[in-house]
Amino acid sequence: MANDVSWPSRPIKLVVGFPPGGAADVVARSVGEQLSRELGQPVVIDNRAGAATTIASTFVARSEPDGYTLYIGSMNLHGLDKILYPSISYDGNRDFTPISRWVASPMIVVVGKDSPFKSLGDLAAAAKVKPDDINYASAGNGTTTHQAPVYFQQATGIKLFHVPYKGGSPAITAMLTGDTQVSFATPPTVLPHIKAGTLKALAVTSSERSPLFPEIPSAVESGVKGYDYRFWYGLYGPAKLPEAIVNKLFAASTKALADPKVKASLERQGMEVLPSSSVSEFRSLIAKDGPKTAEFGKLIGSLE
Protein backbone atom coordinates (compact mmCIF):
# COMPACT_ATOMS: atom_id res chain seq x y z
CA MET A 1 0.00 0.00 0.00
CA ALA A 2 1.25 3.45 -0.91
CA ASN A 3 2.12 5.75 1.96
CA ASP A 4 2.99 9.37 2.48
CA VAL A 5 6.72 8.66 2.01
CA SER A 6 6.70 6.63 -1.22
CA TRP A 7 3.63 8.16 -2.94
CA PRO A 8 3.67 9.13 -5.71
CA SER A 9 6.43 7.10 -7.31
CA ARG A 10 4.88 6.68 -10.78
CA PRO A 11 2.39 8.44 -13.11
CA ILE A 12 -1.12 9.20 -11.83
CA LYS A 13 -4.22 8.55 -13.93
CA LEU A 14 -6.92 11.27 -13.78
CA VAL A 15 -10.16 9.82 -15.17
CA VAL A 16 -12.72 12.00 -16.98
CA GLY A 17 -16.20 10.71 -17.80
CA PHE A 18 -16.50 12.68 -21.04
CA PRO A 19 -14.66 12.87 -24.37
CA PRO A 20 -12.01 15.55 -24.92
CA GLY A 21 -13.22 19.14 -25.25
CA GLY A 22 -15.96 19.22 -22.63
CA ALA A 23 -15.91 21.13 -19.36
CA ALA A 24 -14.68 18.25 -17.18
CA ASP A 25 -11.89 17.51 -19.66
CA VAL A 26 -10.89 21.18 -19.80
CA VAL A 27 -10.71 21.32 -16.01
CA ALA A 28 -8.72 18.09 -15.79
CA ARG A 29 -6.14 19.23 -18.37
CA SER A 30 -5.86 22.79 -17.01
CA VAL A 31 -5.26 21.67 -13.44
CA GLY A 32 -3.59 18.34 -14.15
CA GLU A 33 -0.49 19.86 -15.72
CA GLN A 34 0.22 22.01 -12.68
CA LEU A 35 -0.77 19.18 -10.33
CA SER A 36 1.92 17.02 -11.90
CA ARG A 37 4.49 19.71 -11.06
CA GLU A 38 3.30 19.85 -7.46
CA LEU A 39 3.46 16.06 -7.07
CA GLY A 40 6.59 15.40 -9.11
CA GLN A 41 4.92 12.78 -11.32
CA PRO A 42 3.00 12.98 -14.62
CA VAL A 43 -0.79 13.29 -14.32
CA VAL A 44 -2.24 11.49 -17.33
CA ILE A 45 -5.79 12.30 -18.47
CA ASP A 46 -7.87 9.19 -19.16
CA ASN A 47 -11.14 9.93 -21.02
CA ARG A 48 -13.74 7.19 -20.47
CA ALA A 49 -16.91 8.60 -22.00
CA GLY A 50 -20.40 7.14 -22.07
CA ALA A 51 -23.54 6.45 -20.07
CA ALA A 52 -23.55 9.89 -18.42
CA THR A 53 -20.14 9.27 -16.75
CA THR A 54 -21.22 5.98 -15.13
CA ILE A 55 -18.64 4.03 -17.18
CA ALA A 56 -15.86 6.18 -15.76
CA SER A 57 -17.36 6.17 -12.28
CA THR A 58 -17.57 2.36 -12.30
CA PHE A 59 -13.93 2.10 -13.37
CA VAL A 60 -12.73 4.40 -10.57
CA ALA A 61 -14.91 2.74 -7.94
CA ARG A 62 -13.31 -0.62 -8.79
CA SER A 63 -9.74 0.73 -8.80
CA GLU A 64 -7.20 0.16 -6.06
CA PRO A 65 -7.13 2.95 -3.45
CA ASP A 66 -3.42 3.57 -3.97
CA GLY A 67 -3.57 7.18 -5.21
CA TYR A 68 -2.76 6.31 -8.82
CA THR A 69 -6.34 6.45 -10.10
CA LEU A 70 -8.23 9.68 -9.46
CA TYR A 71 -11.48 11.11 -10.82
CA ILE A 72 -13.04 14.40 -11.84
CA GLY A 73 -16.54 13.94 -10.41
CA SER A 74 -19.67 15.99 -9.89
CA MET A 75 -22.69 15.98 -7.60
CA ASN A 76 -24.31 13.37 -9.90
CA LEU A 77 -22.37 10.71 -8.04
CA HIS A 78 -24.34 11.26 -4.88
CA GLY A 79 -27.93 10.40 -5.77
CA LEU A 80 -28.84 10.95 -9.41
CA ASP A 81 -26.73 8.17 -10.96
CA LYS A 82 -28.46 5.41 -9.02
CA ILE A 83 -31.93 6.70 -9.90
CA LEU A 84 -31.31 7.01 -13.64
CA TYR A 85 -29.09 3.93 -13.88
CA PRO A 86 -30.37 1.43 -11.27
CA SER A 87 -28.07 -1.32 -12.57
CA ILE A 88 -24.82 0.50 -11.74
CA SER A 89 -22.61 -1.41 -9.34
CA TYR A 90 -21.23 1.53 -7.36
CA ASP A 91 -22.62 3.70 -4.60
CA GLY A 92 -21.50 7.29 -4.95
CA ASN A 93 -21.37 7.89 -1.21
CA ARG A 94 -19.72 4.60 -0.30
CA ASP A 95 -17.30 3.85 -3.12
CA PHE A 96 -15.42 7.17 -3.51
CA THR A 97 -13.15 9.34 -1.40
CA PRO A 98 -13.93 13.06 -1.80
CA ILE A 99 -10.82 15.25 -1.82
CA SER A 100 -11.72 18.80 -2.91
CA ARG A 101 -14.08 20.81 -5.05
CA TRP A 102 -12.19 22.53 -7.86
CA VAL A 103 -14.54 24.72 -9.90
CA ALA A 104 -18.16 25.83 -10.24
CA SER A 105 -20.24 27.63 -12.86
CA PRO A 106 -23.72 28.24 -14.24
CA MET A 107 -24.61 26.84 -17.66
CA ILE A 108 -25.01 29.07 -20.71
CA VAL A 109 -28.18 28.69 -22.78
CA VAL A 110 -27.26 28.94 -26.46
CA VAL A 111 -29.10 28.87 -29.78
CA GLY A 112 -27.94 29.08 -33.38
CA LYS A 113 -26.83 32.43 -34.72
CA ASP A 114 -29.97 32.68 -36.91
CA SER A 115 -32.40 31.50 -34.22
CA PRO A 116 -35.54 33.62 -33.80
CA PHE A 117 -35.17 33.45 -30.01
CA LYS A 118 -33.66 36.58 -28.51
CA SER A 119 -34.10 35.69 -24.81
CA LEU A 120 -34.83 32.79 -22.50
CA GLY A 121 -38.32 34.25 -22.13
CA ASP A 122 -38.83 34.01 -25.91
CA LEU A 123 -37.83 30.35 -25.79
CA ALA A 124 -40.25 29.59 -22.96
CA ALA A 125 -43.12 31.42 -24.69
CA ALA A 126 -42.60 29.51 -27.94
CA ALA A 127 -42.41 26.15 -26.15
CA LYS A 128 -45.69 26.83 -24.34
CA VAL A 129 -47.44 27.22 -27.70
CA LYS A 130 -45.92 24.05 -29.18
CA PRO A 131 -44.79 21.51 -26.53
CA ASP A 132 -41.97 19.20 -27.67
CA ASP A 133 -41.55 21.22 -30.90
CA ILE A 134 -38.21 22.69 -29.72
CA ASN A 135 -35.36 20.24 -29.18
CA TYR A 136 -32.26 20.62 -27.04
CA ALA A 137 -28.90 18.89 -27.13
CA SER A 138 -27.28 17.46 -24.00
CA ALA A 139 -24.08 15.60 -23.18
CA GLY A 140 -26.15 12.56 -22.15
CA ASN A 141 -28.94 11.44 -19.84
CA GLY A 142 -28.45 12.76 -16.32
CA THR A 143 -25.54 15.08 -17.09
CA THR A 144 -25.58 18.70 -16.00
CA THR A 145 -26.52 19.68 -19.56
CA HIS A 146 -29.62 17.52 -19.12
CA GLN A 147 -30.44 18.54 -15.56
CA ALA A 148 -30.43 22.29 -16.25
CA PRO A 149 -33.08 22.18 -19.02
CA VAL A 150 -35.20 19.72 -17.05
CA TYR A 151 -35.21 22.14 -14.14
CA PHE A 152 -36.00 24.96 -16.61
CA GLN A 153 -39.01 23.01 -17.88
CA GLN A 154 -40.27 22.56 -14.34
CA ALA A 155 -39.80 26.27 -13.58
CA THR A 156 -41.66 27.41 -16.70
CA GLY A 157 -44.23 24.66 -17.18
CA ILE A 158 -43.05 23.93 -20.72
CA LYS A 159 -41.98 20.79 -22.58
CA LEU A 160 -38.84 20.51 -24.71
CA PHE A 161 -37.64 17.49 -26.71
CA HIS A 162 -34.38 15.98 -25.44
CA VAL A 163 -31.62 14.84 -27.83
CA PRO A 164 -28.76 13.23 -25.86
CA TYR A 165 -25.20 12.91 -27.18
CA LYS A 166 -22.03 11.26 -25.80
CA GLY A 167 -20.48 14.46 -24.50
CA GLY A 168 -20.59 18.24 -24.58
CA SER A 169 -18.50 18.61 -27.73
CA PRO A 170 -20.73 16.34 -29.89
CA ALA A 171 -23.79 18.16 -28.53
CA ILE A 172 -22.39 21.53 -29.59
CA THR A 173 -21.41 20.15 -32.99
CA ALA A 174 -25.10 19.27 -33.44
CA MET A 175 -25.97 22.86 -32.56
CA LEU A 176 -23.52 24.24 -35.12
CA THR A 177 -24.86 22.02 -37.89
CA GLY A 178 -28.45 22.93 -37.08
CA ASP A 179 -29.45 19.42 -36.01
CA THR A 180 -30.57 20.80 -32.63
CA GLN A 181 -32.02 24.15 -31.64
CA VAL A 182 -30.97 24.82 -28.04
CA SER A 183 -28.35 23.69 -25.55
CA PHE A 184 -27.86 24.40 -21.87
CA ALA A 185 -24.11 24.06 -22.15
CA THR A 186 -21.03 24.28 -19.98
CA PRO A 187 -19.05 27.48 -20.63
CA PRO A 188 -15.84 25.90 -22.05
CA THR A 189 -17.77 24.17 -24.83
CA VAL A 190 -19.60 27.28 -26.08
CA LEU A 191 -17.68 30.45 -25.21
CA PRO A 192 -15.42 30.21 -28.31
CA HIS A 193 -18.52 29.86 -30.51
CA ILE A 194 -20.29 32.75 -28.79
CA LYS A 195 -17.23 34.95 -29.32
CA ALA A 196 -17.00 33.82 -32.96
CA GLY A 197 -20.68 34.61 -33.52
CA THR A 198 -21.60 31.07 -34.57
CA LEU A 199 -23.79 30.59 -31.49
CA LYS A 200 -25.93 33.13 -29.62
CA ALA A 201 -26.11 33.24 -25.82
CA LEU A 202 -29.59 33.79 -24.39
CA ALA A 203 -28.83 33.62 -20.66
CA VAL A 204 -26.88 31.98 -17.87
CA THR A 205 -28.80 29.53 -15.70
CA SER A 206 -28.08 31.38 -12.46
CA SER A 207 -30.32 33.97 -10.79
CA GLU A 208 -27.55 36.56 -11.12
CA ARG A 209 -25.10 37.40 -13.90
CA SER A 210 -21.75 35.65 -13.79
CA PRO A 211 -18.73 37.89 -13.09
CA LEU A 212 -16.84 35.87 -15.73
CA PHE A 213 -19.24 36.82 -18.56
CA PRO A 214 -21.28 39.74 -17.22
CA GLU A 215 -22.62 40.64 -20.67
CA ILE A 216 -24.90 37.56 -20.66
CA PRO A 217 -28.26 38.11 -18.86
CA SER A 218 -29.28 35.98 -15.90
CA ALA A 219 -32.27 33.66 -16.03
CA VAL A 220 -34.23 35.96 -13.72
CA GLU A 221 -33.53 38.98 -15.93
CA SER A 222 -34.81 36.92 -18.83
CA GLY A 223 -38.18 36.44 -17.14
CA VAL A 224 -37.68 33.03 -15.52
CA LYS A 225 -38.20 33.71 -11.83
CA GLY A 226 -36.85 31.23 -9.31
CA TYR A 227 -34.55 29.50 -11.79
CA ASP A 228 -31.03 29.06 -10.46
CA TYR A 229 -28.86 26.15 -11.58
CA ARG A 230 -25.08 25.81 -11.12
CA PHE A 231 -22.74 22.84 -11.29
CA TRP A 232 -19.36 21.95 -9.81
CA TYR A 233 -16.49 19.52 -10.40
CA GLY A 234 -14.24 18.06 -7.74
CA LEU A 235 -11.40 15.63 -7.22
CA TYR A 236 -12.14 12.10 -5.95
CA GLY A 237 -10.34 8.84 -5.41
CA PRO A 238 -11.67 5.32 -4.81
CA ALA A 239 -13.02 4.48 -1.38
CA LYS A 240 -10.52 3.83 1.42
CA LEU A 241 -7.88 6.12 -0.03
CA PRO A 242 -5.29 6.55 2.77
CA GLU A 243 -5.61 9.79 4.70
CA ALA A 244 -1.98 10.72 4.05
CA ILE A 245 -2.57 10.56 0.28
CA VAL A 246 -5.86 12.47 0.58
CA ASN A 247 -4.12 15.25 2.49
CA LYS A 248 -1.24 15.40 0.04
CA LEU A 249 -3.63 15.55 -2.91
CA PHE A 250 -5.71 18.25 -1.23
CA ALA A 251 -2.65 20.40 -0.60
CA ALA A 252 -1.25 19.86 -4.10
CA SER A 253 -4.53 20.62 -5.85
CA THR A 254 -5.08 23.74 -3.72
CA LYS A 255 -1.64 25.02 -4.79
CA ALA A 256 -2.32 24.10 -8.43
CA LEU A 257 -5.62 26.00 -8.45
CA ALA A 258 -3.94 29.04 -6.87
CA ASP A 259 -1.40 29.22 -9.68
CA PRO A 260 -2.15 32.46 -11.61
CA LYS A 261 -1.82 30.78 -15.01
CA VAL A 262 -4.15 27.92 -14.06
CA LYS A 263 -6.71 30.30 -12.54
CA ALA A 264 -6.59 32.60 -15.57
CA SER A 265 -6.92 29.66 -17.97
CA LEU A 266 -9.99 28.30 -16.18
CA GLU A 267 -11.63 31.71 -15.89
CA ARG A 268 -11.09 32.39 -19.60
CA GLN A 269 -13.13 29.28 -20.23
CA GLY A 270 -15.92 30.34 -17.89
CA MET A 271 -15.03 28.23 -14.86
CA GLU A 272 -14.88 29.92 -11.46
CA VAL A 273 -12.07 28.53 -9.32
CA LEU A 274 -13.62 27.58 -5.96
CA PRO A 275 -11.42 25.08 -4.13
CA SER A 276 -12.69 23.66 -0.87
CA SER A 277 -11.14 25.13 2.24
CA SER A 278 -10.74 21.61 3.65
CA VAL A 279 -11.59 18.00 2.85
CA SER A 280 -14.36 18.12 5.44
CA GLU A 281 -15.88 21.20 3.79
CA PHE A 282 -16.09 19.32 0.49
CA ARG A 283 -17.78 16.42 2.25
CA SER A 284 -20.29 18.84 3.79
CA LEU A 285 -21.05 20.23 0.33
CA ILE A 286 -21.66 16.71 -0.93
CA ALA A 287 -24.01 15.98 1.97
CA LYS A 288 -25.98 19.12 1.05
CA ASP A 289 -26.07 18.67 -2.74
CA GLY A 290 -26.47 14.88 -2.87
CA PRO A 291 -30.21 14.88 -2.03
CA LYS A 292 -30.76 17.57 -4.67
CA THR A 293 -29.41 15.29 -7.38
CA ALA A 294 -31.80 12.53 -6.31
CA GLU A 295 -34.64 15.01 -6.75
CA PHE A 296 -33.32 15.83 -10.24
CA GLY A 297 -33.40 12.14 -11.06
CA LYS A 298 -37.04 11.87 -10.03
CA LEU A 299 -37.87 15.04 -11.95
CA ILE A 300 -36.18 13.71 -15.10
CA GLY A 301 -38.22 10.53 -14.80
CA SER A 302 -41.46 12.48 -14.47
CA LEU A 303 -40.82 14.69 -17.52
CA GLU A 304 -39.38 12.17 -19.97
C-alpha positions in Angstrom: 0.0 0.0 0.0 1.3 3.4 -0.9 2.1 5.7 2.0 3.0 9.4 2.5 6.7 8.7 2.0 6.7 6.6 -1.2 3.6 8.2 -2.9 3.7 9.1 -5.7 6.4 7.1 -7.3 4.9 6.7 -10.8 2.4 8.4 -13.1 -1.1 9.2 -11.8 -4.2 8.6 -13.9 -6.9 11.3 -13.8 -10.2 9.8 -15.2 -12.7 12.0 -17.0 -16.2 10.7 -17.8 -16.5 12.7 -21.0 -14.7 12.9 -24.4 -12.0 15.6 -24.9 -13.2 19.1 -25.3 -16.0 19.2 -22.6 -15.9 21.1 -19.4 -14.7 18.3 -17.2 -11.9 17.5 -19.7 -10.9 21.2 -19.8 -10.7 21.3 -16.0 -8.7 18.1 -15.8 -6.1 19.2 -18.4 -5.9 22.8 -17.0 -5.3 21.7 -13.4 -3.6 18.3 -14.2 -0.5 19.9 -15.7 0.2 22.0 -12.7 -0.8 19.2 -10.3 1.9 17.0 -11.9 4.5 19.7 -11.1 3.3 19.8 -7.5 3.5 16.1 -7.1 6.6 15.4 -9.1 4.9 12.8 -11.3 3.0 13.0 -14.6 -0.8 13.3 -14.3 -2.2 11.5 -17.3 -5.8 12.3 -18.5 -7.9 9.2 -19.2 -11.1 9.9 -21.0 -13.7 7.2 -20.5 -16.9 8.6 -22.0 -20.4 7.1 -22.1 -23.5 6.4 -20.1 -23.6 9.9 -18.4 -20.1 9.3 -16.8 -21.2 6.0 -15.1 -18.6 4.0 -17.2 -15.9 6.2 -15.8 -17.4 6.2 -12.3 -17.6 2.4 -12.3 -13.9 2.1 -13.4 -12.7 4.4 -10.6 -14.9 2.7 -7.9 -13.3 -0.6 -8.8 -9.7 0.7 -8.8 -7.2 0.2 -6.1 -7.1 3.0 -3.4 -3.4 3.6 -4.0 -3.6 7.2 -5.2 -2.8 6.3 -8.8 -6.3 6.4 -10.1 -8.2 9.7 -9.5 -11.5 11.1 -10.8 -13.0 14.4 -11.8 -16.5 13.9 -10.4 -19.7 16.0 -9.9 -22.7 16.0 -7.6 -24.3 13.4 -9.9 -22.4 10.7 -8.0 -24.3 11.3 -4.9 -27.9 10.4 -5.8 -28.8 10.9 -9.4 -26.7 8.2 -11.0 -28.5 5.4 -9.0 -31.9 6.7 -9.9 -31.3 7.0 -13.6 -29.1 3.9 -13.9 -30.4 1.4 -11.3 -28.1 -1.3 -12.6 -24.8 0.5 -11.7 -22.6 -1.4 -9.3 -21.2 1.5 -7.4 -22.6 3.7 -4.6 -21.5 7.3 -4.9 -21.4 7.9 -1.2 -19.7 4.6 -0.3 -17.3 3.8 -3.1 -15.4 7.2 -3.5 -13.2 9.3 -1.4 -13.9 13.1 -1.8 -10.8 15.2 -1.8 -11.7 18.8 -2.9 -14.1 20.8 -5.0 -12.2 22.5 -7.9 -14.5 24.7 -9.9 -18.2 25.8 -10.2 -20.2 27.6 -12.9 -23.7 28.2 -14.2 -24.6 26.8 -17.7 -25.0 29.1 -20.7 -28.2 28.7 -22.8 -27.3 28.9 -26.5 -29.1 28.9 -29.8 -27.9 29.1 -33.4 -26.8 32.4 -34.7 -30.0 32.7 -36.9 -32.4 31.5 -34.2 -35.5 33.6 -33.8 -35.2 33.4 -30.0 -33.7 36.6 -28.5 -34.1 35.7 -24.8 -34.8 32.8 -22.5 -38.3 34.3 -22.1 -38.8 34.0 -25.9 -37.8 30.4 -25.8 -40.3 29.6 -23.0 -43.1 31.4 -24.7 -42.6 29.5 -27.9 -42.4 26.2 -26.1 -45.7 26.8 -24.3 -47.4 27.2 -27.7 -45.9 24.0 -29.2 -44.8 21.5 -26.5 -42.0 19.2 -27.7 -41.5 21.2 -30.9 -38.2 22.7 -29.7 -35.4 20.2 -29.2 -32.3 20.6 -27.0 -28.9 18.9 -27.1 -27.3 17.5 -24.0 -24.1 15.6 -23.2 -26.1 12.6 -22.2 -28.9 11.4 -19.8 -28.4 12.8 -16.3 -25.5 15.1 -17.1 -25.6 18.7 -16.0 -26.5 19.7 -19.6 -29.6 17.5 -19.1 -30.4 18.5 -15.6 -30.4 22.3 -16.3 -33.1 22.2 -19.0 -35.2 19.7 -17.0 -35.2 22.1 -14.1 -36.0 25.0 -16.6 -39.0 23.0 -17.9 -40.3 22.6 -14.3 -39.8 26.3 -13.6 -41.7 27.4 -16.7 -44.2 24.7 -17.2 -43.1 23.9 -20.7 -42.0 20.8 -22.6 -38.8 20.5 -24.7 -37.6 17.5 -26.7 -34.4 16.0 -25.4 -31.6 14.8 -27.8 -28.8 13.2 -25.9 -25.2 12.9 -27.2 -22.0 11.3 -25.8 -20.5 14.5 -24.5 -20.6 18.2 -24.6 -18.5 18.6 -27.7 -20.7 16.3 -29.9 -23.8 18.2 -28.5 -22.4 21.5 -29.6 -21.4 20.1 -33.0 -25.1 19.3 -33.4 -26.0 22.9 -32.6 -23.5 24.2 -35.1 -24.9 22.0 -37.9 -28.4 22.9 -37.1 -29.5 19.4 -36.0 -30.6 20.8 -32.6 -32.0 24.2 -31.6 -31.0 24.8 -28.0 -28.3 23.7 -25.6 -27.9 24.4 -21.9 -24.1 24.1 -22.2 -21.0 24.3 -20.0 -19.1 27.5 -20.6 -15.8 25.9 -22.0 -17.8 24.2 -24.8 -19.6 27.3 -26.1 -17.7 30.5 -25.2 -15.4 30.2 -28.3 -18.5 29.9 -30.5 -20.3 32.8 -28.8 -17.2 34.9 -29.3 -17.0 33.8 -33.0 -20.7 34.6 -33.5 -21.6 31.1 -34.6 -23.8 30.6 -31.5 -25.9 33.1 -29.6 -26.1 33.2 -25.8 -29.6 33.8 -24.4 -28.8 33.6 -20.7 -26.9 32.0 -17.9 -28.8 29.5 -15.7 -28.1 31.4 -12.5 -30.3 34.0 -10.8 -27.6 36.6 -11.1 -25.1 37.4 -13.9 -21.7 35.6 -13.8 -18.7 37.9 -13.1 -16.8 35.9 -15.7 -19.2 36.8 -18.6 -21.3 39.7 -17.2 -22.6 40.6 -20.7 -24.9 37.6 -20.7 -28.3 38.1 -18.9 -29.3 36.0 -15.9 -32.3 33.7 -16.0 -34.2 36.0 -13.7 -33.5 39.0 -15.9 -34.8 36.9 -18.8 -38.2 36.4 -17.1 -37.7 33.0 -15.5 -38.2 33.7 -11.8 -36.8 31.2 -9.3 -34.5 29.5 -11.8 -31.0 29.1 -10.5 -28.9 26.1 -11.6 -25.1 25.8 -11.1 -22.7 22.8 -11.3 -19.4 21.9 -9.8 -16.5 19.5 -10.4 -14.2 18.1 -7.7 -11.4 15.6 -7.2 -12.1 12.1 -6.0 -10.3 8.8 -5.4 -11.7 5.3 -4.8 -13.0 4.5 -1.4 -10.5 3.8 1.4 -7.9 6.1 0.0 -5.3 6.5 2.8 -5.6 9.8 4.7 -2.0 10.7 4.1 -2.6 10.6 0.3 -5.9 12.5 0.6 -4.1 15.3 2.5 -1.2 15.4 0.0 -3.6 15.6 -2.9 -5.7 18.2 -1.2 -2.6 20.4 -0.6 -1.2 19.9 -4.1 -4.5 20.6 -5.9 -5.1 23.7 -3.7 -1.6 25.0 -4.8 -2.3 24.1 -8.4 -5.6 26.0 -8.4 -3.9 29.0 -6.9 -1.4 29.2 -9.7 -2.2 32.5 -11.6 -1.8 30.8 -15.0 -4.2 27.9 -14.1 -6.7 30.3 -12.5 -6.6 32.6 -15.6 -6.9 29.7 -18.0 -10.0 28.3 -16.2 -11.6 31.7 -15.9 -11.1 32.4 -19.6 -13.1 29.3 -20.2 -15.9 30.3 -17.9 -15.0 28.2 -14.9 -14.9 29.9 -11.5 -12.1 28.5 -9.3 -13.6 27.6 -6.0 -11.4 25.1 -4.1 -12.7 23.7 -0.9 -11.1 25.1 2.2 -10.7 21.6 3.6 -11.6 18.0 2.8 -14.4 18.1 5.4 -15.9 21.2 3.8 -16.1 19.3 0.5 -17.8 16.4 2.2 -20.3 18.8 3.8 -21.0 20.2 0.3 -21.7 16.7 -0.9 -24.0 16.0 2.0 -26.0 19.1 1.1 -26.1 18.7 -2.7 -26.5 14.9 -2.9 -30.2 14.9 -2.0 -30.8 17.6 -4.7 -29.4 15.3 -7.4 -31.8 12.5 -6.3 -34.6 15.0 -6.8 -33.3 15.8 -10.2 -33.4 12.1 -11.1 -37.0 11.9 -10.0 -37.9 15.0 -12.0 -36.2 13.7 -15.1 -38.2 10.5 -14.8 -41.5 12.5 -14.5 -40.8 14.7 -17.5 -39.4 12.2 -20.0 
